[in-house]
Amino acid sequence: MPLYLRKVDHPQAVYNWRVILKIDETEYEVGSIGPQRTADVELQWGWGIDTVIPMRAMATSGRGSNLKDCMAKFKAAWERFSSDEANLTAFLEAKRRAKRG
C-alpha cells in the first residue's frame, strides 16, 4: 500500500506533514510527521500513526533524525500494523466513520 506525504497548511505547522494512504480513489490520513519540541526545548523529528483503534501491541509513534528517517520508520510500523487484515479493516472503518461525522 503506497503512502505519501501531504504538507499541513497552517502557519504554525511549517514543517509538518500528514501521511496519506490511497486505496483505489479514496485517501485516508493515517498519521503525521513533523518537528516537535521536547521538555528541554530541543527540536526533534517525530512520527505517529493515528490511534483511531487500540494498538497497544504495536509501536505507533517514535522519533527520527529528519523527515526521511521518520517516513522510513513510519512506513515500517504501518506495514507491521496493516499486515494484519483485521487491523487494517478496523482502522479504515474508524476513519470512514470519522469522515461521515
Secondary structure as a PSIPRED ss2 file (coil, helix, strand):
# PSIPRED VFORMAT (PSIPRED V4.0)

   1 M C   1.000  0.000  0.000
   2 P C   1.000  0.000  0.000
   3 L E   0.000  0.000  1.000
   4 Y E   0.000  0.000  1.000
   5 L E   0.000  0.000  1.000
   6 R E   0.000  0.000  1.000
   7 K E   0.000  0.000  1.000
   8 V C   1.000  0.000  0.000
   9 D C   1.000  0.000  0.000
  10 H C   1.000  0.000  0.000
  11 P C   1.000  0.000  0.000
  12 Q C   1.000  0.000  0.000
  13 A C   1.000  0.000  0.000
  14 V C   1.000  0.000  0.000
  15 Y C   1.000  0.000  0.000
  16 N C   1.000  0.000  0.000
  17 W E   0.000  0.000  1.000
  18 R E   0.000  0.000  1.000
  19 V E   0.000  0.000  1.000
  20 I E   0.000  0.000  1.000
  21 L E   0.000  0.000  1.000
  22 K E   0.000  0.000  1.000
  23 I E   0.000  0.000  1.000
  24 D C   1.000  0.000  0.000
  25 E C   1.000  0.000  0.000
  26 T E   0.000  0.000  1.000
  27 E E   0.000  0.000  1.000
  28 Y E   0.000  0.000  1.000
  29 E E   0.000  0.000  1.000
  30 V E   0.000  0.000  1.000
  31 G E   0.000  0.000  1.000
  32 S E   0.000  0.000  1.000
  33 I E   0.000  0.000  1.000
  34 G E   0.000  0.000  1.000
  35 P E   0.000  0.000  1.000
  36 Q E   0.000  0.000  1.000
  37 R E   0.000  0.000  1.000
  38 T C   1.000  0.000  0.000
  39 A C   1.000  0.000  0.000
  40 D C   1.000  0.000  0.000
  41 V C   1.000  0.000  0.000
  42 E C   1.000  0.000  0.000
  43 L E   0.000  0.000  1.000
  44 Q E   0.000  0.000  1.000
  45 W E   0.000  0.000  1.000
  46 G E   0.000  0.000  1.000
  47 W E   0.000  0.000  1.000
  48 G E   0.000  0.000  1.000
  49 I E   0.000  0.000  1.000
  50 D C   1.000  0.000  0.000
  51 T C   1.000  0.000  0.000
  52 V C   1.000  0.000  0.000
  53 I C   1.000  0.000  0.000
  54 P C   1.000  0.000  0.000
  55 M C   1.000  0.000  0.000
  56 R C   1.000  0.000  0.000
  57 A C   1.000  0.000  0.000
  58 M C   1.000  0.000  0.000
  59 A C   1.000  0.000  0.000
  60 T C   1.000  0.000  0.000
  61 S E   0.000  0.000  1.000
  62 G E   0.000  0.000  1.000
  63 R E   0.000  0.000  1.000
  64 G E   0.000  0.000  1.000
  65 S C   1.000  0.000  0.000
  66 N C   1.000  0.000  0.000
  67 L H   0.000  1.000  0.000
  68 K H   0.000  1.000  0.000
  69 D H   0.000  1.000  0.000
  70 C H   0.000  1.000  0.000
  71 M H   0.000  1.000  0.000
  72 A H   0.000  1.000  0.000
  73 K H   0.000  1.000  0.000
  74 F H   0.000  1.000  0.000
  75 K H   0.000  1.000  0.000
  76 A H   0.000  1.000  0.000
  77 A H   0.000  1.000  0.000
  78 W H   0.000  1.000  0.000
  79 E H   0.000  1.000  0.000
  80 R H   0.000  1.000  0.000
  81 F H   0.000  1.000  0.000
  82 S H   0.000  1.000  0.000
  83 S C   1.000  0.000  0.000
  84 D C   1.000  0.000  0.000
  85 E H   0.000  1.000  0.000
  86 A H   0.000  1.000  0.000
  87 N H   0.000  1.000  0.000
  88 L H   0.000  1.000  0.000
  89 T H   0.000  1.000  0.000
  90 A H   0.000  1.000  0.000
  91 F H   0.000  1.000  0.000
  92 L H   0.000  1.000  0.000
  93 E H   0.000  1.000  0.000
  94 A H   0.000  1.000  0.000
  95 K H   0.000  1.000  0.000
  96 R H   0.000  1.000  0.000
  97 R H   0.000  1.000  0.000
  98 A H   0.000  1.000  0.000
  99 K H   0.000  1.000  0.000
 100 R H   0.000  1.000  0.000
 101 G C   1.000  0.000  0.000
